[in-house]
Amino acid sequence: FIHHPDYNPRTQDSDIMLIRLSRTATLNSFVRPVALPSKCASAGSRCLVSGWGNIRPSDDASRYPDKLQCLDIPVLSDDTCFNSYPFQITDNMICAGFLEGGKDSCQGDSGGPLVCDGE
C-alpha cells in the first residue's frame, strides 16, 4: 500500500492510497482501469454513491446488505459544508449528501466510489 504523503489521520485530510500489485493485472470484463473525471463536480451536481456498508444500527445482527446499495446524492457547496461541519472539511475534500440525514454512505462504505455526471 502507498499512503498519501500528506495523510492526516486526525483530520482525515488526504485520505487516499494506492495499492501496488505484485504482478500486472490481466484486464478482462471484470477487471478494468478506472476512468478519472475530466473535471471536478460542482455544487448541485448529482452523484451516485455505492457500497455494502451498514444499513441498520450497529446492534442489529443483519445490518449489512446482501446486495450492493446505491444512492443518488447532491454535491454541497463549500459554504454549506463548512457550516454543517465547521473546521472539519479541507480543500482536499468533497462534500455530498443530504443535510437532513438518513440517506448517506455509512460505516463499511469508506473507500467506495462517488460517481458524478457519469464519471
Buried (B, 14 or more C-beta within 10 A) or exposed (E): EEEEEEEEEEBBBBBEEEEEEEEEEEEEEEEEEEEEEEEEBEBEBEBBBBBBBBBEEEEEEEBBBEEEBEBEBBBBEEEBBBEEEEEEBEEBBBBBBEEEEEEEBBEBBEEBEBBBBEE
